[in-house]
Amino acid sequence: MKHENGYWIDENGNRWNDYCSEERAKELSSSMINCYNCYNCSDCSDCYNCHNCHNCRDCCNCDNCRDCCNCRDCCNCDNCRDCCNCDNCYDCYNCYNCHNCCNCDNCDNCCGCYCCERYTENPTLHRTDRIGSRKDRTTFYYGKTEKGMSLQVVCGCFRGDLEEFEKAVLKTHADNDIYREQYLKEIQKVKALFELEEVIHE
């Protein structure tokens, strides 16, 4: 166990902040099996580039996960199983391509789900490349509202319908031609993909 740049680092490159004593870092290191380049993790197995994980198995590029299994590219997950490309999920099971899920069970290609259980409907969705000031993906999908099914948008902390999103883009990026045009281009693409000229004005 060596000390470098404020971290205790074991032979696999796993590291723990200085809040851990050398003894504690050695204890946590001994609980990890075949893990590489993990940060502040414990009780993990076959993980890679995990951050603040606990009781993980076969993980890759996870962040702040707990009690996960077979996860990949997850962020802020809790009690997940067989996840892939999840973000801000918890209490999920057999999830895939989820985003901001809560208490999901057997989900697939979900986005913006809340308290789903055995969700079998798979609404059409469109996910952009990494664009805008956050260099992140924006997701457009059909979702249920008080007025019925309508196209919803998830972009960072924004949640709303397409019209609200377009107004937010024009306001937020009024002084940035590049980001504004990136989002407006995707909005026009979505209108064409989902034939929304008729749908929005029904």
Backbone as a printed PyTorch tensor [residue, N CA C, xyz], in Angstrom:
tensor([[[  0.8540,  -1.1870,   0.0000],
         [  0.0000,   0.0000,   0.0000],
         [  0.8930,   1.2420,   0.0000]],

        [[  0.7270,   2.0980,  -1.0170],
         [  1.5340,   3.3150,  -1.0830],
         [  0.6360,   4.5440,  -0.9550]],

        [[  1.2400,   5.6610,  -0.5870],
         [  0.5140,   6.9180,  -0.4370],
         [  0.9770,   7.8900,  -1.5060]],

        [[ -0.0180,   8.3950,  -2.3260],
         [  0.3470,   9.2460,  -3.4550],
         [ -0.7940,  10.1990,  -3.7820]],

        [[ -0.4800,  11.4810,  -3.8980],
         [ -1.4680,  12.5110,  -4.2720],
         [ -2.7360,  12.4620,  -3.4170]],

        [[ -2.5610,  12.2230,  -2.1400],
         [ -3.7100,  12.2480,  -1.2290],
         [ -4.5080,  10.9660,  -1.1950]],

        [[ -3.9920,   9.8710,  -1.7790],
         [ -4.6980,   8.5930,  -1.7970],
         [ -3.7890,   7.4770,  -1.2810]],

        [[ -4.4050,   6.5070,  -0.6220],
         [ -3.7650,   5.2280,  -0.3660],
         [ -4.0640,   4.3440,  -1.5670]],

        [[ -3.0620,   3.7710,  -2.1890],
         [ -3.2340,   3.0300,  -3.4400],
         [ -2.6870,   1.6140,  -3.2750]],

        [[ -3.5300,   0.6110,  -3.6420],
         [ -3.0690,  -0.7700,  -3.5190],
         [ -2.4290,  -1.2370,  -4.8280]],

        [[ -2.0330,  -2.4970,  -4.8870],
         [ -1.3040,  -3.0110,  -6.0480],
         [ -2.1360,  -3.0510,  -7.3200]],

        [[ -3.4840,  -3.0150,  -7.1990],
         [ -4.3510,  -3.0060,  -8.3860],
         [ -4.7380,  -1.6000,  -8.8290]],

        [[ -4.1860,  -0.5950,  -8.1580],
         [ -4.5160,   0.7800,  -8.5210],
         [ -5.7630,   1.3000,  -7.8280]],

        [[ -6.4120,   0.4910,  -6.9970],
         [ -7.5720,   0.9520,  -6.2430],
         [ -7.1030,   1.9430,  -5.1930]],

        [[ -7.9180,   2.9740,  -4.9530],
         [ -7.4500,   4.0380,  -4.0700],
         [ -8.5320,   4.5090,  -3.1040]],

        [[ -8.0730,   5.0260,  -1.9880],
         [ -8.9770,   5.5350,  -0.9450],
         [ -8.4690,   6.8850,  -0.4820]],

        [[ -9.4090,   7.8170,  -0.2210],
         [ -9.0510,   9.1530,   0.2240],
         [ -8.3110,   9.1190,   1.5570]],

        [[ -7.6880,  10.2380,   1.8720],
         [ -6.9400,  10.3430,   3.1170],
         [ -7.8080,  10.1890,   4.3660]],

        [[ -9.1570,  10.2630,   4.1950],
         [ -9.9970,  10.0780,   5.3840],
         [ -9.8440,   8.6630,   5.9250]],

        [[ -9.3690,   7.7540,   5.0770],
         [ -9.0650,   6.3970,   5.5180],
         [ -7.6510,   6.3570,   6.0790]],

        [[ -7.4870,   5.6420,   7.1510],
         [ -6.1340,   5.3840,   7.6360],
         [ -5.5130,   4.3230,   6.7330]],

        [[ -4.2160,   4.1530,   6.8250],
         [ -3.5640,   3.1230,   6.0330],
         [ -4.1110,   1.7430,   6.3900]],

        [[ -4.3760,   1.5300,   7.6710],
         [ -4.9210,   0.2450,   8.1120],
         [ -6.2920,  -0.0180,   7.5030]],

        [[ -7.1440,   1.0350,   7.4940],
         [ -8.4920,   0.8900,   6.9300],
         [ -8.4240,   0.6640,   5.4250]],

        [[ -7.5220,   1.3630,   4.7510],
         [ -7.3620,   1.1830,   3.3090],
         [ -6.9320,  -0.2490,   2.9920]],

        [[ -6.0260,  -0.8040,   3.8010],
         [ -5.6040,  -2.1870,   3.6010],
         [ -6.7670,  -3.1430,   3.8140]],

        [[ -7.6150,  -2.8420,   4.8120],
         [ -8.7810,  -3.6860,   5.0860],
         [ -9.7620,  -3.6660,   3.9220]],

        [[-10.0310,  -2.4780,   3.3880],
         [-10.9520,  -2.3600,   2.2530],
         [-10.3690,  -3.0230,   1.0160]],

        [[ -9.0720,  -2.8820,   0.8210],
         [ -8.4150,  -3.4930,  -0.3360],
         [ -8.5470,  -5.0080,  -0.3040]],

        [[ -8.4300,  -5.5840,   0.8770],
         [ -8.5060,  -7.0450,   0.9940],
         [ -9.9020,  -7.5750,   0.7070]],

        [[-10.9380,  -6.6930,   0.7780],
         [-12.3180,  -7.1280,   0.5180],
         [-12.6570,  -7.1080,  -0.9640]],

        [[-11.7830,  -6.5320,  -1.7960],
         [-12.0500,  -6.3930,  -3.2190],
         [-11.3390,  -7.4880,  -4.0030]],

        [[-12.0690,  -8.0980,  -4.9560],
         [-11.5420,  -9.2250,  -5.7180],
         [-11.4890,  -8.8650,  -7.2030]],

        [[-10.3020,  -8.8960,  -7.7770],
         [-10.1280,  -8.6070,  -9.2070],
         [-10.6810,  -7.2500,  -9.6060]],

        [[-10.5450,  -6.2600,  -8.7390],
         [-11.0210,  -4.9050,  -9.0360],
         [ -9.8370,  -4.0200,  -9.4200]],

        [[-10.0790,  -3.0900, -10.3310],
         [ -9.0150,  -2.2360, -10.8270],
         [ -9.4720,  -0.7890, -10.9380]],

        [[ -8.6240,   0.1150, -10.4520],
         [ -8.8700,   1.5580, -10.5840],
         [-10.1900,   1.9980,  -9.9690]],

        [[-10.5850,   1.3970,  -8.8540],
         [-11.7970,   1.8050,  -8.1420],
         [-11.4540,   2.8460,  -7.0800]],

        [[-12.4520,   3.6660,  -6.6980],
         [-12.2540,   4.7570,  -5.7600],
         [-13.1800,   4.6020,  -4.5540]],

        [[-12.5920,   4.5310,  -3.3680],
         [-13.3630,   4.4940,  -2.1230],
         [-14.3930,   3.3730,  -2.1110]],

        [[-14.0810,   2.2450,  -2.7280],
         [-15.0120,   1.1140,  -2.8230],
         [-14.6830,   0.0690,  -1.7670]],

        [[-15.6640,  -0.8150,  -1.5220],
         [-15.4350,  -1.9330,  -0.6110],
         [-16.3060,  -3.1120,  -1.0080]],

        [[-15.8350,  -4.3260,  -0.7050],
         [-16.5990,  -5.5550,  -0.9350],
         [-17.0170,  -5.7270,  -2.3870]],

        [[-16.2010,  -5.2690,  -3.3400],
         [-16.5360,  -5.3920,  -4.7590],
         [-15.8050,  -6.5840,  -5.3830]],

        [[-16.3230,  -7.0290,  -6.5120],
         [-15.7180,  -8.1440,  -7.2260],
         [-15.7560,  -7.9100,  -8.7270]],

        [[-14.5980,  -8.0670,  -9.3760],
         [-14.4980,  -7.9260, -10.8380],
         [-14.9810,  -6.5660, -11.3260]],

        [[-14.7000,  -5.5150, -10.5710],
         [-15.1220,  -4.1670, -10.9580],
         [-13.9870,  -3.4280, -11.6660]],

        [[-14.3520,  -2.3540, -12.3770],
         [-13.3840,  -1.5760, -13.1280],
         [-13.8200,  -0.1140, -13.1630]],

        [[-12.9670,   0.7680, -12.6850],
         [-13.2470,   2.2090, -12.6730],
         [-14.5230,   2.5590, -11.9020]],

        [[-14.7730,   1.8890, -10.7940],
         [-15.9480,   2.2150,  -9.9680],
         [-15.5930,   3.3080,  -8.9630]],

        [[-16.5930,   4.0580,  -8.5060],
         [-16.4070,   5.1480,  -7.5580],
         [-17.3960,   4.9970,  -6.4120]],

        [[-16.8940,   4.9160,  -5.1920],
         [-17.7540,   4.8870,  -4.0040],
         [-18.7760,   3.7570,  -4.0490]],

        [[-18.3980,   2.6130,  -4.6000],
         [-19.3220,   1.4850,  -4.7240],
         [-19.2260,   0.5770,  -3.5000]],

        [[-20.2390,  -0.2610,  -3.3340],
         [-20.2990,  -1.1640,  -2.1900],
         [-21.0130,  -2.4430,  -2.6010]],

        [[-20.4060,  -3.5820,  -2.3440],
         [-21.0050,  -4.8840,  -2.6740],
         [-21.3630,  -5.0200,  -4.1510]],

        [[-20.5150,  -4.5150,  -5.0500],
         [-20.7760,  -4.5990,  -6.4930],
         [-20.1810,  -5.8790,  -7.0760]],

        [[-20.7020,  -6.2890,  -8.2210],
         [-20.1960,  -7.4560,  -8.9320],
         [-20.1550,  -7.1560, -10.4240]],

        [[-19.0460,  -7.4670, -11.0650],
         [-18.9150,  -7.3360, -12.5230],
         [-19.2900,  -5.9430, -13.0200]],

        [[-18.8700,  -4.9030, -12.3170],
         [-19.2260,  -3.5270, -12.6840],
         [-18.1620,  -2.9010, -13.5810]],

        [[-18.5450,  -1.8490, -14.2820],
         [-17.6120,  -1.1160, -15.1420],
         [-18.0310,   0.3470, -15.2090]],

        [[-17.1370,   1.2460, -14.8810],
         [-17.4030,   2.6860, -14.9780],
         [-18.6270,   3.1210, -14.1770]],

        [[-18.8120,   2.5450, -12.9970],
         [-19.9420,   2.9140, -12.1320],
         [-19.5490,   4.0590, -11.2000]],

        [[-20.5460,   4.7220, -10.6340],
         [-20.3040,   5.8670,  -9.7640],
         [-21.3460,   5.8860,  -8.6510]],

        [[-20.8820,   5.8760,  -7.4050],
         [-21.7720,   5.9660,  -6.2370],
         [-22.8130,   4.8490,  -6.1940]],

        [[-22.4570,   3.6570,  -6.6420],
         [-23.3910,   2.5310,  -6.6300],
         [-23.3090,   1.7820,  -5.3010]],

        [[-24.3660,   1.0370,  -4.9910],
         [-24.4170,   0.2580,  -3.7610],
         [-25.2210,  -1.0160,  -4.0190]],

        [[-24.6830,  -2.1430,  -3.6120],
         [-25.3700,  -3.4280,  -3.7450],
         [-25.7770,  -3.7260,  -5.1850]],

        [[-24.9320,  -3.3500,  -6.1600],
         [-25.2320,  -3.5780,  -7.5710],
         [-24.6350,  -4.9000,  -8.0450]],

        [[-25.1330,  -5.3960,  -9.1610],
         [-24.6410,  -6.6480,  -9.7270],
         [-24.6720,  -6.5670, -11.2540]],

        [[-23.5540,  -6.9080, -11.8860],
         [-23.4780,  -6.9020, -13.3550],
         [-23.8410,  -5.5480, -13.9520]],

        [[-23.4050,  -4.4670, -13.3290],
         [-23.7210,  -3.1180, -13.8150],
         [-22.6510,  -2.6250, -14.7790]],

        [[-23.0130,  -1.6450, -15.5770],
         [-22.0800,  -1.0390, -16.5220],
         [-22.4760,   0.4100, -16.7660]],

        [[-21.5190,   1.3080, -16.6620],
         [-21.7540,   2.7330, -16.9190],
         [-22.9020,   3.2980, -16.0890]],

        [[-22.9990,   2.8860, -14.8330],
         [-24.0730,   3.3610, -13.9580],
         [-23.6290,   4.5890, -13.1680]],

        [[-24.6010,   5.3120, -12.6160],
         [-24.3140,   6.4990, -11.8210],
         [-25.3560,   6.6330, -10.7170]],

        [[-24.9110,   6.7300,  -9.4760],
         [-25.8040,   6.9510,  -8.3310],
         [-26.8780,   5.8730,  -8.1990]],

        [[-26.5290,   4.6180,  -8.4750],
         [-27.4860,   3.5150,  -8.3730],
         [-27.4960,   2.9290,  -6.9670]],

        [[-28.5640,   2.2400,  -6.6220],
         [-28.7070,   1.6110,  -5.3110],
         [-29.5280,   0.3390,  -5.4510]],

        [[-29.0040,  -0.7780,  -4.9900],
         [-29.7290,  -2.0600,  -5.0310],
         [-30.1260,  -2.4860,  -6.4350]],

        [[-29.2610,  -2.2240,  -7.4340],
         [-29.5510,  -2.5960,  -8.8230],
         [-29.0420,  -3.9980,  -9.1310]],

        [[-29.6280,  -4.6330, -10.1290],
         [-29.1940,  -5.9440, -10.5910],
         [-29.2210,  -5.9550, -12.1220]],

        [[-28.1790,  -6.4640, -12.7240],
         [-28.1320,  -6.6360, -14.1880],
         [-28.4320,  -5.3390, -14.9260]],

        [[-27.8400,  -4.2410, -14.4880],
         [-28.0970,  -2.9290, -15.1000],
         [-27.1040,  -2.6330, -16.2110]],

        [[-27.4680,  -1.7250, -17.0830],
         [-26.5880,  -1.2830, -18.1670],
         [-26.9210,   0.1590, -18.5220]],

        [[-25.9240,   1.0260, -18.4960],
         [-26.1080,   2.4290, -18.8870],
         [-27.2020,   3.1290, -18.0750]],

        [[-27.2230,   2.9090, -16.7730],
         [-28.2230,   3.5360, -15.9000],
         [-27.7170,   4.8630, -15.3550]],

        [[-28.6240,   5.7040, -14.8870],
         [-28.2760,   7.0080, -14.3350],
         [-29.2810,   7.3730, -13.2530]],

        [[-28.7870,   7.6010, -12.0510],
         [-29.6280,   8.0400, -10.9320],
         [-30.7530,   7.0670, -10.6090]],

        [[-30.5140,   5.7610, -10.7510],
         [-31.5350,   4.7580, -10.4520],
         [-31.3920,   4.2560,  -9.0180]],

        [[-32.4890,   3.7170,  -8.4660],
         [-32.3590,   2.9680,  -7.2260],
         [-33.4730,   1.9460,  -7.0820]],

        [[-33.1410,   0.8740,  -6.3360],
         [-34.0510,  -0.2570,  -6.1440],
         [-34.4990,  -0.8570,  -7.4710]],

        [[-33.6050,  -0.8940,  -8.4660],
         [-33.9420,  -1.4190,  -9.7880],
         [-33.5560,  -2.8950,  -9.8950]],

        [[-34.1440,  -3.5790, -10.8720],
         [-33.8680,  -4.9880, -11.0840],
         [-33.9760,  -5.3040, -12.5690]],

        [[-32.9190,  -5.9080, -13.1250],
         [-32.8980,  -6.2450, -14.5550],
         [-33.1590,  -5.0330, -15.4420]],

        [[-32.5190,  -3.8940, -15.1370],
         [-32.7300,  -2.6730, -15.9170],
         [-31.7410,  -2.5740, -17.0710]],

        [[-32.0910,  -1.7800, -18.0670],
         [-31.2380,  -1.5860, -19.2340],
         [-31.5120,  -0.2110, -19.8410]],

        [[-30.4680,   0.5790, -20.0200],
         [-30.6200,   1.9170, -20.6020],
         [-31.6160,   2.7840, -19.8260]],

        [[-31.5530,   2.7490, -18.5080],
         [-32.4840,   3.5260, -17.6790],
         [-31.9300,   4.9150, -17.3880]],

        [[-32.8110,   5.8120, -17.0200],
         [-32.4330,   7.1820, -16.6880],
         [-33.4270,   7.7220, -15.6690]],

        [[-32.9110,   8.1250, -14.5030],
         [-33.7510,   8.7060, -13.4490],
         [-34.8930,   7.7870, -13.0420]],

        [[-34.6230,   6.4960, -12.9050],
         [-35.6520,   5.5400, -12.5040],
         [-35.7510,   5.4420, -10.9890]],

        [[-36.8810,   4.9510, -10.5300],
         [-37.1170,   4.8040,  -9.0990],
         [-37.9730,   3.5790,  -8.8560]],

        [[-37.5060,   2.6670,  -8.0160],
         [-38.2800,   1.4770,  -7.6450],
         [-38.7620,   0.6920,  -8.8580]],

        [[-37.8730,   0.5110,  -9.8550],
         [-38.2330,  -0.2030, -11.0820],
         [-37.9880,  -1.7000, -10.9400]],

        [[-38.6940,  -2.4830, -11.7180],
         [-38.5410,  -3.9270, -11.7070],
         [-38.6890,  -4.4360, -13.1320]],

        [[-37.6500,  -5.1170, -13.6290],
         [-37.6740,  -5.6830, -14.9820],
         [-37.9250,  -4.6300, -16.0570]],

        [[-37.1970,  -3.5050, -15.9730],
         [-37.3610,  -2.4250, -16.9510],
         [-36.4360,  -2.6310, -18.1450]],

        [[-36.7920,  -2.0210, -19.2600],
         [-35.9960,  -2.1100, -20.4690],
         [-36.1460,  -0.8160, -21.2630]],

        [[-35.0210,  -0.2010, -21.5950],
         [-35.0400,   1.0380, -22.3770],
         [-35.9380,   2.1020, -21.7530]],

        [[-35.8250,   2.2840, -20.4470],
         [-36.6620,   3.2610, -19.7370],
         [-36.0040,   4.6330, -19.7400]],

        [[-36.8070,   5.6440, -19.5420],
         [-36.3150,   7.0080, -19.4170],
         [-37.3330,   7.8090, -18.6320]],

        [[-36.9000,   8.4750, -17.5890],
         [-37.8130,   9.3040, -16.8150],
         [-38.8700,   8.5000, -16.0950]],

        [[-38.5750,   7.2590, -15.7350],
         [-39.5640,   6.4210, -15.0580],
         [-39.6230,   6.7460, -13.5780]],

        [[-40.7640,   6.5130, -12.9720],
         [-40.9270,   6.7380, -11.5420],
         [-41.8480,   5.6790, -10.9550]],

        [[-41.3120,   4.9440,  -9.9940],
         [-42.0990,   3.9140,  -9.3010],
         [-42.7200,   2.9270, -10.2900]],

        [[-41.9140,   2.4650, -11.2510],
         [-42.4030,   1.4840, -12.2170],
         [-42.2400,   0.0800, -11.6620]],

        [[-43.1130,  -0.8120, -12.0560],
         [-43.0090,  -2.2030, -11.6500],
         [-43.4410,  -3.0820, -12.8150]],

        [[-42.5130,  -3.9660, -13.2590],
         [-42.7750,  -4.8370, -14.3960],
         [-43.3110,  -4.0330, -15.5830]],

        [[-42.5910,  -2.9480, -15.8910],
         [-43.0080,  -2.0610, -16.9760],
         [-42.7410,  -2.7460, -18.3070]],

        [[-43.7900,  -3.0770, -19.0410],
         [-43.6280,  -3.8260, -20.2890],
         [-43.7760,  -2.9490, -21.5230]],

        [[-44.4750,  -1.8260, -21.4020],
         [-44.6270,  -0.9330, -22.5510],
         [-43.2860,  -0.2740, -22.8380]],

        [[-42.9200,  -0.1930, -24.1010],
         [-41.6400,   0.3910, -24.4860],
         [-41.8990,   1.5340, -25.4670]],

        [[-42.2130,   2.7340, -24.9370],
         [-42.5400,   3.8520, -25.8150],
         [-41.3830,   4.1950, -26.7430]],

        [[-41.7120,   4.6540, -27.9340],
         [-40.6930,   5.0920, -28.8680],
         [-39.9110,   6.2350, -28.2440]],

        [[-38.5980,   6.2120, -28.3920],
         [-37.7960,   7.2980, -27.8490],
         [-36.6490,   7.6260, -28.7850]],

        [[-36.1160,   8.8330, -28.6220],
         [-34.9540,   9.2790, -29.3850],
         [-33.9730,   9.8750, -28.4000]],

        [[-32.7170,   9.4070, -28.4550],
         [-31.6840,   9.9230, -27.5670],
         [-30.5820,  10.5310, -28.4110]],

        [[-30.2200,  11.7630, -28.1050],
         [-29.2130,  12.4770, -28.8950],
         [-27.8070,  12.0060, -28.5620]],

        [[-26.8480,  12.4710, -29.3420],
         [-25.4510,  12.3380, -28.9630],
         [-25.1980,  13.3160, -27.8190]],

        [[-23.9450,  13.3820, -27.3480],
         [-23.6100,  14.3020, -26.2580],
         [-23.4790,  15.7140, -26.8310]],

        [[-24.4460,  16.5730, -26.4980],
         [-24.4920,  17.9180, -27.0540],
         [-24.7060,  18.9360, -25.9340]],

        [[-24.6690,  20.2300, -26.3150],
         [-24.9470,  21.3020, -25.3700],
         [-23.7820,  21.6050, -24.4400]],

        [[-24.0240,  22.5090, -23.5080],
         [-22.9730,  22.9550, -22.5990],
         [-22.5210,  21.8640, -21.6480]],

        [[-23.4120,  20.8690, -21.3850],
         [-23.0730,  19.7900, -20.4580],
         [-22.4330,  18.6020, -21.1690]],

        [[-22.3980,  18.6450, -22.5080],
         [-21.8830,  17.5200, -23.2970],
         [-22.5590,  16.2180, -22.8520]],

        [[-23.9050,  16.2540, -22.8400],
         [-24.6680,  15.1140, -22.3630],
         [-25.7980,  14.8090, -23.3320]],

        [[-26.3750,  13.6260, -23.1710],
         [-27.4700,  13.2100, -24.0460],
         [-28.7930,  13.7950, -23.5840]],

        [[-29.6570,  14.0990, -24.5410],
         [-31.0280,  14.5230, -24.2710],
         [-31.9520,  13.4340, -24.8010]],

        [[-32.9850,  13.1000, -24.0470],
         [-33.8860,  12.0140, -24.4300],
         [-35.2860,  12.5470, -24.6640]],

        [[-35.8740,  12.1420, -25.7970],
         [-37.2510,  12.4710, -26.1470],
         [-38.0330,  11.1590, -26.1520]],

        [[-39.1520,  11.1000, -25.4600],
         [-39.9070,   9.8510, -25.3800],
         [-41.3820,  10.1330, -25.1210]],

        [[-42.2350,   9.1840, -25.5110],
         [-43.6490,   9.3040, -25.2110],
         [-43.8920,   8.8810, -23.7730]],

        [[-44.6380,   9.7060, -23.0470],
         [-44.9440,   9.3890, -21.6610],
         [-46.3590,   9.8050, -21.3100]],

        [[-46.8770,   9.2140, -20.2510],
         [-48.2340,   9.5190, -19.8250],
         [-48.2670,  10.7940, -19.0020]],

        [[-49.2240,  11.6730, -19.3220],
         [-49.4540,  12.8870, -18.5460],
         [-50.9340,  12.9580, -18.2170]],

        [[-51.3320,  14.0020, -17.5150],
         [-52.7520,  14.1770, -17.1860],
         [-53.5940,  14.3230, -18.4470]],

        [[-52.9770,  14.7740, -19.5440],
         [-53.6920,  14.9740, -20.8040],
         [-53.5420,  13.7780, -21.7400]],

        [[-52.9690,  12.6950, -21.2410],
         [-52.7580,  11.5130, -22.0690],
         [-51.3080,  11.3770, -22.4740]],

        [[-51.0490,  10.5750, -23.5040],
         [-49.6840,  10.3720, -23.9750],
         [-49.1970,  11.6000, -24.7390]],

        [[-47.9860,  12.0450, -24.4430],
         [-47.3970,  13.1660, -25.1720],
         [-45.8850,  13.0020, -25.1640]],

        [[-45.2040,  13.7270, -26.0530],
         [-43.7640,  13.6190, -26.1270],
         [-43.1280,  14.3970, -24.9790]],

        [[-42.3130,  13.7260, -24.1950],
         [-41.6330,  14.3220, -23.0580],
         [-40.1440,  14.4330, -23.3470]],

        [[-39.4870,  15.3720, -22.6560],
         [-38.0680,  15.6160, -22.8590],
         [-37.3500,  15.5680, -21.5140]],

        [[-36.2190,  14.8660, -21.4970],
         [-35.3490,  14.8200, -20.3220],
         [-33.9940,  15.3540, -20.7480]],

        [[-33.5920,  16.4910, -20.1550],
         [-32.3100,  17.1160, -20.5070],
         [-31.7180,  17.7240, -19.2400]],

        [[-30.7760,  17.0270, -18.6250],
         [-30.2350,  17.5140, -17.3670],
         [-31.3310,  17.5800, -16.3220]],

        [[-31.4900,  18.7500, -15.6910],
         [-32.5400,  18.9100, -14.6870],
         [-33.8840,  19.2790, -15.3140]],

        [[-33.9260,  19.4870, -16.6430],
         [-35.1870,  19.8290, -17.3060],
         [-36.0520,  18.5940, -17.5100]],

        [[-37.3240,  18.7080, -17.1660],
         [-38.3340,  17.6910, -17.4480],
         [-39.5800,  18.4150, -17.9360]],

        [[-40.0530,  18.0860, -19.1370],
         [-41.2430,  18.7470, -19.6460],
         [-41.5560,  18.2770, -21.0440]],

        [[-42.5490,  18.9380, -21.6700],
         [-42.9190,  18.5310, -23.0190],
         [-42.0620,  19.2610, -24.0480]],

        [[-42.2710,  18.9320, -25.3170],
         [-41.4090,  19.4470, -26.3760],
         [-41.5160,  20.9700, -26.5030]],

        [[-42.7330,  21.5040, -26.3980],
         [-42.9250,  22.9470, -26.5200],
         [-42.2050,  23.6890, -25.3950]],

        [[-42.3090,  23.1640, -24.1690],
         [-41.6220,  23.7780, -23.0370],
         [-40.1090,  23.7210, -23.2180]],

        [[-39.6370,  22.5990, -23.7610],
         [-38.2050,  22.4370, -23.9650],
         [-37.6840,  23.4220, -24.9980]],

        [[-38.4260,  23.5970, -26.0860],
         [-37.9920,  24.5290, -27.1290],
         [-37.8920,  25.9490, -26.5780]],

        [[-38.8680,  26.3480, -25.7590],
         [-38.8370,  27.6790, -25.1420],
         [-37.6340,  27.8100, -24.2080]],

        [[-37.3380,  26.7390, -23.4560],
         [-36.2100,  26.7640, -22.5250],
         [-34.8850,  26.8900, -23.2690]],

        [[-34.7800,  26.1870, -24.4020],
         [-33.5530,  26.2610, -25.2130],
         [-33.3360,  27.6810, -25.7330]],

        [[-34.3900,  28.2830, -26.2750],
         [-34.2820,  29.6360, -26.8310],
         [-33.9160,  30.6570, -25.7590]],

        [[-34.3930,  30.4360, -24.5350],
         [-34.0900,  31.3570, -23.4430],
         [-32.6970,  31.1170, -22.8720]],

        [[-32.3800,  29.8600, -22.5830],
         [-31.1030,  29.5220, -21.9430],
         [-29.9150,  29.7880, -22.8430]],

        [[-30.0600,  29.4990, -24.1440],
         [-28.9440,  29.6270, -25.0730],
         [-29.1500,  30.7640, -26.0730]],

        [[-29.8040,  31.8240, -25.6130],
         [-30.0570,  32.9760, -26.4860],
         [-28.7600,  33.6060, -26.9810]],

        [[-27.7050,  33.5040, -26.1580],
         [-26.4310,  34.1320, -26.5130],
         [-25.3790,  33.1330, -26.9900]],

        [[-25.7980,  31.8960, -27.2350],
         [-24.8360,  30.8880, -27.6910],
         [-25.3920,  30.1670, -28.9140]],

        [[-24.9380,  30.5980, -30.0760],
         [-25.4600,  30.0550, -31.3300],
         [-25.2060,  28.5560, -31.4660]],

        [[-24.0440,  28.1020, -31.0060],
         [-23.6740,  26.6940, -31.1910],
         [-24.6100,  25.7810, -30.4210]],

        [[-24.7590,  26.0110, -29.1130],
         [-25.6050,  25.1450, -28.2980],
         [-27.0720,  25.2530, -28.7000]],

        [[-27.5160,  26.4930, -28.9990],
         [-28.9120,  26.6870, -29.4020],
         [-29.2280,  25.8950, -30.6530]],

        [[-28.3450,  25.9710, -31.6540],
         [-28.5850,  25.2640, -32.9100],
         [-28.5020,  23.7500, -32.7430]],

        [[-27.6410,  23.2770, -31.8470],
         [-27.5700,  21.8400, -31.5980],
         [-28.9100,  21.3160, -31.1000]],

        [[-29.4840,  22.0060, -30.1220],
         [-30.7630,  21.5620, -29.5640],
         [-31.9090,  21.7460, -30.5580]],

        [[-31.9390,  22.8690, -31.2590],
         [-33.0170,  23.1130, -32.2200],
         [-32.9830,  22.0980, -33.3560]],

        [[-31.7820,  21.6940, -33.7630],
         [-31.6440,  20.6690, -34.7950],
         [-32.2640,  19.3550, -34.3340]],

        [[-32.0180,  18.9830, -33.0700],
         [-32.5920,  17.7480, -32.5310],
         [-34.1070,  17.8590, -32.4020]],

        [[-34.5900,  19.0370, -32.0360],
         [-36.0350,  19.2390, -31.9210],
         [-36.7040,  19.0450, -33.2770]],

        [[-36.1230,  19.6100, -34.3250],
         [-36.6810,  19.4390, -35.6690],
         [-36.6100,  17.9810, -36.1150]],

        [[-35.5270,  17.3020, -35.7540],
         [-35.3900,  15.8920, -36.0970],
         [-36.4920,  15.0740, -35.4200]],

        [[-36.7610,  15.3880, -34.1490],
         [-37.7890,  14.6640, -33.3950],
         [-39.1660,  14.9110, -33.9870]],

        [[-39.4520,  16.1340, -34.3720],
         [-40.7420,  16.4390, -34.9870],
         [-40.9450,  15.6160, -36.2550]],

        [[-39.8780,  15.4340, -37.0160],
         [-39.9700,  14.6320, -38.2320],
         [-40.0990,  13.1480, -37.9050]],

        [[-39.2850,  12.6770, -36.9530],
         [-39.3040,  11.2610, -36.5960],
         [-40.6560,  10.8150, -36.0660]],

        [[-41.2560,  11.6530, -35.2290],
         [-42.5070,  11.2770, -34.5800],
         [-43.7370,  11.8960, -35.2350]],

        [[-43.5210,  12.5990, -36.3670],
         [-44.6210,  13.2270, -37.0910],
         [-45.4600,  14.0610, -36.1430]],

        [[-44.7900,  14.9540, -35.4180],
         [-45.4370,  15.6700, -34.3230],
         [-46.1690,  16.9380, -34.7420]],

        [[-46.0250,  17.3660, -35.9650],
         [-46.7640,  18.5530, -36.3690],
         [-48.2600,  18.3480, -36.1320]],

        [[-48.7240,  17.1120, -36.4280],
         [-50.1360,  16.8200, -36.2170],
         [-50.4180,  16.4940, -34.7490]],

        [[-49.5050,  15.7670, -34.1200],
         [-49.7390,  15.2920, -32.7570],
         [-49.8100,  16.4390, -31.7700]],

        [[-48.8780,  17.4080, -31.8790],
         [-48.8150,  18.4930, -30.9160],
         [-50.0690,  19.3450, -30.9410]],

        [[-50.6480,  19.5280, -32.1260],
         [-51.7620,  20.4660, -32.2590],
         [-53.1190,  19.8000, -32.2220]],

        [[-53.1770,  18.5420, -31.8330],
         [-54.4660,  17.8620, -31.7580],
         [-55.3100,  18.4420, -30.6240]]])
